[in-house]
């Protein structure tokens, strides 16, 4: 049954949502297997850092993506589909149908990529409605309870931690024979990561293809995200064709992804699942490196078109339009409401969604979407600032503010924001700034942005999700300093946690190879304690009281001041295990 997701901020709302979902689950169970047979399976493929130009059907003369090109011919393309300019925000919106600021996600690391556990995901709703649910790839919305994919509706999980294979805390690791987490347990896999994820997804589909229960497969692969590791048989041909090694490796990773998509579609056809399965392919943001962008300006982390406009394809044989390209604006927030509609899954009444249902557009019943504005913003730091690295997109115009300031945590904003205005209907490359010639349009879009930002702030006051230390749910609890610690001015301040149970805890800290004598210090709920460690030791026992707050833990060598670790590594990571 659906587990109630309690929130101190919205307890009544969550109870009402849970009640609605319980009703959904009961009504679907009563309807019997026949109704399930009529409900489509869903496969959602999300690539990582694959920009608008990293695909054959967008005019790239070098890249080879025959299977995606074929999917474009046999399905429908939304040529003006938008995502956030970086990874975790897109994933939060994709899973919830909400702008990511509502979910507690702020950016990609340093405490900013933790989605609140009481967010209601598409996986949870589909699971309660009778779907079997599985994720195979990159989650990037929190590695601890209650934010893990298994806490958010996925029954079968095969994922890597953090934002990428080999990134803290997923170190050391490789794209080849990677260590992955299968249903909460770490295990060594064999093969190239994208191949491993697709094979696991195909095994899951094969297991559930009987039709007794429909399936939802989420395939968020980590290609072509750095590190650019792929077998040379994929990238060497691109290098020989005259591309630099970096671009050749990216294109090689995309070619491997395309090959796996071809295998997936062939399996669906062989298994006679094409008529009963929706396949959606989408990118998560623009390219990280400089390369072909089909003329779009900017890349990953920018709110110019090259950073937020991504490939989108949808295929459902006999149901979706075939070989059609629509330029109606749509975004990541639309995927959840669309899938709820297509799968006939009721939406809880009090669940606030920002996206709209695209199903009539995809099926050809109605080619006109409602007129609206889409909003994008993301930058480093846990306190979003009005206008920094933001954009408002309409069918015709786009207002951009402080472009290219994603990494500037200390940006001093002017009294009047730095704005640019573009008419995308005639200037998709954003070459002609109309900021002085269209004052009424600028003012209208500014008012809309101001209202949106205020609503986003009111949702959760930009507070990231909180890690819950509960040994019954997660044991041991590993706290990654770089990925999940609360940072201020580039310095880790500890972790926002909720300790469920008072007791004695073993606390181990990652000290690296150099283990000199010193002390491990714990600052919790206004009290500071320490225990001395001999050279080579890395753990001690501490009493922790139940409560919520900033848990700060560090090692301090004898005779030295505290050293704040700032690099992207595992040094300073902490493992908690309750002893009694």
C-alpha positions as CSV (number, residue, x, y, z in Angstrom):
1,X,0.0,0.0,0.0
2,X,1.0,3.6,-0.4
3,X,3.1,4.9,2.5
4,X,2.0,8.2,3.8
5,X,4.6,10.9,3.1
6,X,4.5,13.2,6.1
7,X,5.7,16.7,6.0
8,X,5.8,19.2,8.8
9,X,5.1,21.9,6.2
10,X,2.2,20.2,4.5
11,X,0.8,17.4,6.7
12,X,-2.9,18.0,5.7
13,X,-2.1,18.2,2.0
14,X,0.0,15.1,2.0
15,X,-2.7,13.2,4.0
16,X,-5.3,14.2,1.4
17,X,-3.0,13.2,-1.5
18,X,-2.3,9.8,0.2
19,X,-6.0,9.3,0.7
20,X,-6.7,9.9,-2.9
21,X,-3.9,7.6,-4.0
22,X,-5.2,4.8,-1.7
23,X,-8.6,5.2,-3.4
24,X,-6.9,5.0,-6.8
25,X,-5.1,1.8,-5.8
26,X,-8.2,0.2,-4.4
27,X,-10.4,1.0,-7.4
28,X,-7.8,-0.3,-9.9
29,X,-7.4,-3.5,-8.0
30,X,-11.1,-4.0,-8.1
31,X,-11.3,-3.4,-11.8
32,X,-9.4,-6.6,-12.5
33,X,-6.7,-7.6,-15.0
34,X,-8.7,-6.7,-18.1
35,X,-8.4,-3.0,-17.4
36,X,-4.6,-3.4,-16.8
37,X,-4.3,-5.1,-20.2
38,X,-5.8,-2.0,-21.9
39,X,-3.4,0.4,-20.2
40,X,-0.1,1.1,-22.1
41,X,3.3,0.3,-20.8
42,X,5.7,3.2,-20.5
43,X,9.4,3.5,-21.3
44,X,11.0,6.9,-20.5
45,X,14.6,7.3,-21.8
46,X,16.6,10.3,-20.6
47,X,20.1,11.0,-21.9
48,X,22.6,13.0,-20.0
49,X,24.2,16.2,-21.5
50,X,23.0,15.3,-25.0
51,X,22.2,18.6,-26.6
52,X,19.8,19.6,-29.4
53,X,22.5,19.2,-32.0
54,X,23.8,15.8,-30.8
55,X,21.4,13.8,-33.1
56,X,21.2,13.1,-36.8
57,X,17.7,14.3,-37.5
58,X,18.6,17.8,-36.3
59,X,21.0,18.3,-39.2
60,X,24.2,17.1,-37.6
61,X,26.3,16.0,-40.6
62,X,28.8,13.9,-38.5
63,X,26.9,12.0,-35.9
64,X,25.3,8.6,-36.7
65,X,22.0,8.0,-34.9
66,X,20.0,5.8,-37.3
67,X,17.6,4.3,-34.7
68,X,16.7,7.7,-33.2
69,X,16.3,9.0,-36.7
70,X,13.9,6.2,-37.5
71,X,12.0,6.8,-34.2
72,X,11.6,10.4,-35.4
73,X,10.1,9.2,-38.7
74,X,7.8,6.7,-37.0
75,X,6.7,8.9,-34.0
76,X,6.2,12.6,-33.2
77,X,8.9,15.1,-32.4
78,X,8.4,18.2,-30.3
79,X,11.1,20.5,-31.7
80,X,10.7,23.1,-29.0
81,X,10.9,21.0,-25.9
82,X,12.7,22.5,-22.9
83,X,14.4,21.2,-19.8
84,X,16.4,22.9,-17.0
85,X,20.0,23.8,-18.0
86,X,21.5,21.2,-15.6
87,X,20.9,17.6,-14.5
88,X,19.1,17.3,-11.1
89,X,16.6,20.1,-11.7
90,X,15.4,18.5,-14.9
91,X,15.1,15.1,-13.1
92,X,13.0,16.6,-10.3
93,X,10.6,18.2,-12.7
94,X,10.4,15.1,-14.8
95,X,9.5,12.9,-11.8
96,X,7.0,15.3,-10.2
97,X,5.5,17.5,-13.0
98,X,6.5,20.5,-10.9
99,X,9.1,23.2,-11.2
100,X,12.1,21.8,-9.3
101,X,12.3,24.7,-6.8
102,X,9.0,23.3,-5.4
103,X,10.7,19.9,-4.7
104,X,13.7,21.1,-2.7
105,X,16.2,20.7,-5.5
106,X,18.3,23.8,-6.0
107,X,21.1,22.7,-8.2
108,X,23.4,19.7,-8.8
109,X,25.7,19.2,-5.7
110,X,26.9,20.7,-2.4
111,X,23.5,20.1,-0.8
112,X,21.4,21.3,-3.7
113,X,20.3,18.0,-5.3
114,X,18.1,16.5,-2.5
115,X,14.4,16.2,-3.4
116,X,12.1,16.1,-0.4
117,X,10.9,12.6,0.4
118,X,7.2,13.7,0.6
119,X,7.2,14.7,-3.1
120,X,4.8,12.5,-5.1
121,X,6.4,11.0,-8.2
122,X,5.1,9.5,-11.4
123,X,6.5,6.2,-10.3
124,X,4.5,6.2,-7.0
125,X,1.3,7.0,-8.7
126,X,1.8,4.4,-11.5
127,X,2.8,1.8,-8.9
128,X,-0.3,2.4,-6.9
129,X,-2.4,2.2,-10.0
130,X,-1.1,-1.3,-10.8
131,X,2.2,-0.7,-12.7
132,X,5.4,-2.5,-12.1
133,X,8.1,0.1,-11.8
134,X,11.9,0.1,-12.5
135,X,14.7,2.5,-12.8
136,X,18.0,1.7,-14.6
137,X,20.6,4.5,-14.6
138,X,21.1,7.9,-13.0
139,X,18.8,9.1,-10.2
140,X,20.6,12.2,-8.9
141,X,17.8,13.4,-6.5
142,X,19.3,12.1,-3.2
143,X,21.3,9.0,-2.2
144,X,19.8,8.7,1.3
145,X,16.5,7.8,2.8
146,X,13.8,9.1,2.1
147,X,15.0,10.4,-1.2
148,X,16.3,7.2,-2.9
149,X,14.4,5.8,-6.0
150,X,13.3,2.8,-3.9
151,X,11.7,5.4,-1.5
152,X,10.0,7.2,-4.4
153,X,8.0,4.5,-6.0
154,X,10.5,2.3,-7.9
155,X,10.3,-1.5,-7.1
156,X,13.3,-2.5,-9.2
157,X,16.4,-0.3,-9.0
158,X,19.8,-0.4,-10.7
159,X,21.5,3.0,-10.3
160,X,24.8,4.7,-9.6
161,X,25.1,7.3,-6.9
162,X,25.6,11.1,-7.1
163,X,25.5,12.9,-10.4
164,X,27.8,10.6,-12.4
165,X,29.7,7.4,-12.3
166,X,33.0,8.1,-10.7
167,X,31.9,11.3,-9.0
168,X,31.9,11.7,-5.2
169,X,30.6,9.5,-3.4
170,X,30.7,7.0,-6.3
171,X,34.5,6.7,-6.2
172,X,36.4,4.9,-7.4
173,X,34.3,3.7,-10.4
174,X,34.3,3.4,-14.1
175,X,31.9,3.3,-17.1
176,X,33.3,-0.2,-17.8
177,X,32.3,-2.9,-15.3
178,X,30.8,-0.3,-13.0
179,X,29.9,-0.8,-9.3
180,X,26.1,-0.1,-9.2
181,X,23.4,-0.3,-6.5
182,X,20.8,-3.0,-7.2
183,X,17.8,-2.7,-5.0
184,X,19.9,-1.0,-2.4
185,X,22.8,-3.4,-2.5
186,X,26.2,-2.6,-4.0
187,X,27.3,-5.0,-6.7
188,X,29.9,-5.3,-9.4
189,X,28.4,-5.4,-13.0
190,X,30.0,-6.6,-16.2
191,X,30.0,-4.5,-19.4
192,X,29.7,-0.9,-20.5
193,X,27.4,1.1,-18.3
194,X,24.8,2.0,-21.0
195,X,24.7,-1.6,-22.2
196,X,24.3,-2.7,-18.5
197,X,21.4,-0.4,-17.9
198,X,19.6,-1.3,-21.1
199,X,20.1,-5.1,-20.6
200,X,18.6,-4.7,-17.0
201,X,15.7,-2.8,-18.4
202,X,15.1,-5.4,-21.1
203,X,15.2,-8.2,-18.5
204,X,12.7,-6.3,-16.5
205,X,10.4,-5.8,-19.5
206,X,10.8,-9.5,-20.4
207,X,9.8,-10.5,-16.9
208,X,6.6,-8.4,-17.1
209,X,5.6,-8.6,-20.7
210,X,2.8,-11.1,-20.0
211,X,0.4,-8.2,-19.6
212,X,-0.9,-9.2,-16.2
213,X,0.5,-5.8,-15.0
214,X,1.7,-3.0,-17.2
215,X,5.2,-1.7,-16.6
216,X,6.9,1.7,-16.2
217,X,10.6,1.7,-17.1
218,X,12.7,4.8,-16.4
219,X,16.0,4.7,-18.3
220,X,18.0,7.8,-17.3
221,X,21.4,6.8,-18.8
222,X,24.5,8.7,-17.8
223,X,25.8,9.1,-21.4
224,X,27.3,11.2,-22.9
225,X,28.1,12.8,-19.5
226,X,31.7,13.0,-18.4
227,X,34.0,11.2,-18.0
228,X,33.9,10.5,-21.7
229,X,34.6,6.8,-21.4
230,X,33.5,4.5,-24.3
231,X,35.1,1.7,-26.3
232,X,37.4,3.1,-29.1
233,X,35.4,1.1,-31.6
234,X,32.7,3.8,-31.1
235,X,34.8,6.9,-31.0
236,X,37.8,6.2,-33.3
237,X,35.7,6.4,-36.5
238,X,34.6,9.9,-35.6
239,X,38.2,10.9,-34.9
240,X,39.2,9.5,-38.3
241,X,36.4,11.6,-39.8
242,X,38.2,14.8,-38.6
243,X,36.6,15.4,-35.2
244,X,38.6,16.2,-32.1
245,X,38.9,13.5,-29.5
246,X,36.5,15.1,-27.1
247,X,33.7,15.4,-29.6
248,X,34.5,12.0,-31.1
249,X,34.1,10.4,-27.6
250,X,30.8,12.2,-27.0
251,X,29.5,11.1,-30.4
252,X,30.7,7.5,-29.7
253,X,28.8,7.5,-26.5
254,X,25.7,8.7,-28.3
255,X,26.2,6.1,-31.0
256,X,26.3,3.4,-28.3
257,X,23.1,4.8,-26.8
258,X,21.4,4.8,-30.2
259,X,22.4,1.2,-30.8
260,X,20.8,0.2,-27.5
261,X,17.6,2.1,-28.4
262,X,17.6,0.1,-31.6
263,X,17.9,-3.2,-29.6
264,X,15.0,-2.0,-27.3
265,X,12.7,-1.2,-30.2
266,X,13.5,-4.5,-31.9
267,X,12.7,-6.3,-28.7
268,X,9.4,-4.6,-28.3
269,X,8.5,-5.5,-31.9
270,X,9.6,-9.1,-31.4
271,X,7.6,-9.4,-28.2
272,X,4.5,-7.8,-29.9
273,X,4.6,-4.9,-27.4
274,X,4.8,-2.0,-29.9
275,X,1.0,-1.5,-29.9
276,X,0.9,-1.4,-26.1
277,X,4.0,0.5,-25.2
278,X,4.7,4.3,-25.1
279,X,8.4,5.1,-25.7
280,X,9.6,8.7,-24.8
281,X,13.1,9.9,-25.5
282,X,14.3,13.2,-24.1
283,X,17.6,15.0,-23.2
284,X,18.2,16.5,-19.8
285,X,20.0,19.7,-20.8
286,X,22.4,21.1,-23.4
287,X,25.9,19.9,-24.2
288,X,28.7,20.3,-21.7
289,X,31.4,20.8,-24.3
290,X,31.5,23.1,-27.3
291,X,30.3,21.4,-30.5
292,X,27.5,21.4,-33.1
293,X,24.3,22.9,-31.7
294,X,22.1,23.2,-34.8
295,X,22.7,27.0,-34.5
296,X,21.5,27.4,-31.0
297,X,23.4,29.7,-28.6
298,X,24.9,28.5,-25.4
299,X,25.3,25.1,-23.8
300,X,24.9,23.3,-20.5
301,X,24.2,25.6,-17.5
302,X,23.2,28.5,-19.7
303,X,19.6,29.6,-20.2
304,X,20.1,30.4,-23.8
305,X,18.4,28.0,-26.2
306,X,21.5,25.7,-26.4
307,X,21.3,25.1,-22.7
308,X,17.6,24.3,-22.3
309,X,16.3,23.1,-25.6
310,X,16.6,19.4,-26.0
311,X,15.6,16.5,-28.3
312,X,12.2,15.0,-27.6
313,X,10.6,12.0,-29.3
314,X,7.4,10.1,-28.5
315,X,6.4,6.8,-30.1
316,X,3.2,4.7,-29.6
317,X,2.4,2.6,-32.6
318,X,-1.1,3.3,-33.9
319,X,-1.8,6.0,-31.3
320,X,0.7,8.9,-31.7
321,X,1.2,10.9,-34.9
322,X,3.7,9.5,-37.3
323,X,6.5,11.5,-38.8
324,X,5.2,14.8,-37.4
325,X,7.2,17.7,-36.0
326,X,5.5,20.2,-33.7
327,X,7.0,23.5,-32.7
328,X,4.5,24.1,-29.8
329,X,6.5,24.9,-26.7
330,X,6.5,22.1,-24.1
331,X,8.8,21.1,-21.1
332,X,9.9,18.6,-18.6
333,X,7.1,19.5,-16.3
334,X,4.6,18.2,-18.9
335,X,5.7,14.6,-18.9
336,X,4.1,13.5,-15.7
337,X,0.6,14.9,-16.4
338,X,0.8,13.6,-19.9
339,X,1.7,10.0,-18.7
340,X,-1.0,10.1,-16.1
341,X,-3.5,10.9,-18.8
342,X,-2.2,8.3,-21.3
343,X,-2.2,5.6,-18.6
344,X,-5.6,6.6,-17.2
345,X,-4.0,7.1,-13.8
346,X,-6.1,9.6,-11.7
347,X,-4.3,12.6,-10.4
348,X,-4.8,13.3,-6.6
349,X,-7.0,16.4,-6.4
350,X,-4.7,18.4,-4.1
351,X,-1.4,17.6,-5.9
352,X,-0.2,20.8,-7.5
353,X,1.3,20.2,-10.9
354,X,2.9,22.9,-13.1
355,X,2.9,21.0,-16.3
356,X,0.0,20.3,-18.8
357,X,-1.3,17.2,-20.5
358,X,0.3,16.9,-24.0
359,X,-1.6,13.7,-25.0
360,X,-4.0,15.3,-27.5
361,X,-1.0,17.0,-29.2
362,X,0.9,13.7,-29.4
363,X,-2.2,11.8,-30.7
364,X,-3.2,14.5,-33.2
365,X,-6.6,15.2,-31.6
366,X,-5.6,18.8,-31.0
367,X,-2.6,20.5,-32.4
368,X,-3.0,23.7,-30.3
369,X,-1.7,23.8,-26.8
370,X,-2.8,26.6,-24.3
371,X,-0.9,29.8,-24.5
372,X,1.5,30.0,-21.5
373,X,5.0,30.9,-20.3
374,X,7.7,28.5,-19.2
375,X,10.3,29.5,-16.5
376,X,13.9,28.4,-16.1
377,X,16.5,29.3,-13.6
378,X,19.4,27.6,-11.8
379,X,22.7,28.6,-10.2
380,X,25.1,27.6,-7.5
381,X,24.4,28.2,-3.9
382,X,21.5,27.2,-1.7
383,X,19.8,30.6,-1.8
384,X,18.3,31.3,-5.3
385,X,18.4,35.0,-6.2
386,X,15.8,36.8,-8.3
387,X,16.8,37.0,-12.0
388,X,20.2,35.2,-11.7
389,X,20.7,32.9,-14.8
390,X,17.0,32.8,-15.5
391,X,14.7,32.8,-18.6
392,X,11.0,33.2,-19.4
393,X,10.0,31.4,-22.7
394,X,6.7,31.9,-24.6
395,X,5.8,30.7,-28.0
396,X,7.2,33.9,-29.5
397,X,9.4,35.7,-27.1
398,X,12.1,34.9,-24.6
399,X,13.4,37.0,-21.7
400,X,16.9,36.1,-20.5
401,X,18.4,37.5,-17.3
402,X,22.1,37.5,-16.2
403,X,23.0,34.8,-18.7
404,X,26.0,32.6,-18.0
405,X,26.1,33.2,-14.2
406,X,25.4,29.6,-13.1
407,X,28.6,29.2,-11.2
408,X,28.7,32.7,-9.7
409,X,27.5,32.1,-6.1
410,X,28.5,35.6,-5.1
411,X,27.0,37.6,-8.0
412,X,26.1,41.1,-6.9
413,X,22.8,41.9,-8.6
414,X,22.1,45.3,-9.9
415,X,19.1,47.4,-8.8
416,X,17.8,46.8,-12.3
417,X,18.5,43.3,-13.6
418,X,20.6,42.7,-16.7
419,X,18.0,41.6,-19.3
420,X,17.9,40.4,-22.9
421,X,14.8,39.9,-25.1
422,X,14.6,37.7,-28.2
423,X,11.9,36.9,-30.7
424,X,12.4,33.2,-31.1
425,X,9.9,33.0,-33.9
426,X,12.4,34.8,-36.2
427,X,15.6,34.6,-34.2
428,X,16.1,31.1,-32.6
429,X,19.8,31.8,-32.5
430,X,19.2,34.7,-30.1
431,X,21.4,37.2,-32.1
432,X,19.2,40.3,-31.9
433,X,18.5,41.7,-28.5
434,X,15.2,43.6,-28.5
435,X,15.3,44.8,-24.9
436,X,15.0,48.5,-25.9
437,X,12.4,48.1,-28.7
438,X,9.8,46.0,-26.9
439,X,9.3,47.6,-23.5
440,X,5.7,46.3,-23.0
441,X,6.7,42.8,-23.7
442,X,9.7,43.1,-21.3
443,X,7.4,44.4,-18.6
444,X,4.8,41.7,-19.1
445,X,7.4,38.9,-18.9
446,X,9.1,40.5,-15.9
447,X,5.8,40.6,-14.0
448,X,5.2,36.9,-14.8
449,X,8.7,36.0,-13.7
450,X,8.3,38.0,-10.4
451,X,5.1,36.2,-9.7
452,X,6.6,32.8,-10.5
453,X,9.7,33.3,-8.3
454,X,7.5,34.4,-5.4
455,X,5.4,31.3,-5.7
456,X,8.5,29.1,-5.9
457,X,9.9,30.6,-2.8
458,X,6.6,30.1,-0.9
459,X,6.5,26.4,-1.8
460,X,9.4,25.3,0.5
461,X,11.4,28.5,1.0
462,X,14.1,27.0,-1.1
463,X,14.9,24.4,1.6
464,X,16.6,21.2,0.2
465,X,15.4,17.8,1.2
466,X,16.4,16.5,4.6
467,X,18.3,13.2,5.1
468,X,16.6,11.0,7.7
469,X,19.0,8.9,9.8
470,X,16.9,5.8,10.6
471,X,18.7,2.5,10.9
472,X,15.4,0.6,10.1
473,X,15.3,2.3,6.7
474,X,19.0,2.7,5.8
475,X,21.9,1.1,7.6
476,X,24.5,2.3,7.6
477,X,23.8,5.9,6.6
478,X,26.6,7.4,4.4
479,X,26.8,11.2,4.4
480,X,28.7,12.5,1.4
481,X,30.3,15.8,2.1
482,X,30.7,17.2,-1.4
483,X,27.4,16.0,-2.9
484,X,25.0,16.4,0.1
485,X,26.7,18.6,2.6
486,X,25.3,22.1,3.2
487,X,27.8,24.6,1.7
488,X,28.1,28.3,2.3
489,X,30.6,30.4,0.5
490,X,32.3,27.3,-0.8
491,X,32.7,25.7,2.6
492,X,30.9,22.6,3.9
493,X,28.9,23.3,7.1
494,X,27.8,19.7,7.7
495,X,24.5,18.0,6.8
496,X,20.9,18.8,7.4
497,X,19.5,15.6,8.9
498,X,16.7,14.3,11.0
499,X,17.9,11.7,13.6
500,X,14.9,9.4,14.2
501,X,16.1,7.7,17.3
502,X,18.3,8.7,20.2
503,X,21.1,6.3,20.9
504,X,24.7,5.3,20.6
505,X,26.1,5.6,17.1
506,X,29.4,4.5,15.6
507,X,30.7,7.5,13.5
508,X,33.3,6.8,10.9
509,X,35.0,9.5,8.9
510,X,36.9,9.1,5.7
511,X,40.4,10.4,6.3
512,X,42.3,9.3,3.2
513,X,45.7,7.6,3.3
514,X,47.3,9.9,5.8
515,X,45.8,9.0,9.2
516,X,47.6,11.0,11.9
517,X,46.5,11.2,15.5
518,X,43.8,13.7,16.4
519,X,40.2,14.0,17.3
520,X,36.8,13.4,15.6
521,X,34.5,16.3,16.5
522,X,30.6,16.1,16.4
523,X,28.5,19.2,16.6
524,X,24.8,18.3,17.0
525,X,21.8,20.2,18.3
526,X,23.9,22.9,20.0
527,X,26.3,20.5,21.7
528,X,29.8,19.7,20.7
529,X,31.7,16.5,21.7
530,X,34.9,14.9,20.6
531,X,36.8,11.6,20.9
532,X,40.5,11.1,20.3
533,X,41.7,8.9,17.5
534,X,45.1,7.2,17.4
535,X,47.1,7.2,14.1
536,X,45.3,4.9,11.7
537,X,41.9,5.0,13.5
538,X,38.9,6.6,11.8
539,X,35.8,5.9,14.0
540,X,34.5,6.5,17.5
541,X,31.2,6.2,19.4
542,X,28.9,9.1,20.2
543,X,25.5,9.6,21.7
544,X,23.1,11.4,19.3
545,X,19.7,12.7,20.4
546,X,16.7,12.5,18.2
547,X,15.9,15.7,16.4
548,X,16.4,17.8,13.3
549,X,19.3,20.2,12.6
550,X,22.7,20.7,11.1
551,X,25.0,17.8,11.9
552,X,28.6,18.8,11.6
553,X,31.4,16.2,11.9
554,X,35.1,16.7,11.2
555,X,38.5,15.4,12.0
556,X,41.1,17.7,13.5
557,X,44.8,16.7,13.7
558,X,46.7,17.2,17.0
559,X,47.9,20.8,17.4
560,X,46.1,22.1,14.3
561,X,43.1,24.2,13.5
562,X,40.1,22.7,11.6
563,X,40.8,22.3,7.9
564,X,37.7,22.8,5.7
565,X,37.8,20.4,2.7
566,X,36.5,21.9,-0.5
567,X,37.5,19.5,-3.3
568,X,35.2,17.0,-5.1
569,X,36.3,13.8,-3.3
570,X,35.3,11.4,-0.5
571,X,37.6,13.0,2.1
572,X,35.4,14.0,5.0
573,X,32.5,11.6,4.1
574,X,30.9,10.1,7.2
575,X,29.2,6.8,7.9
576,X,26.7,6.5,10.8
577,X,25.6,3.2,12.3
578,X,23.4,3.0,15.4
579,X,24.7,0.5,18.0
580,X,21.9,0.7,20.6
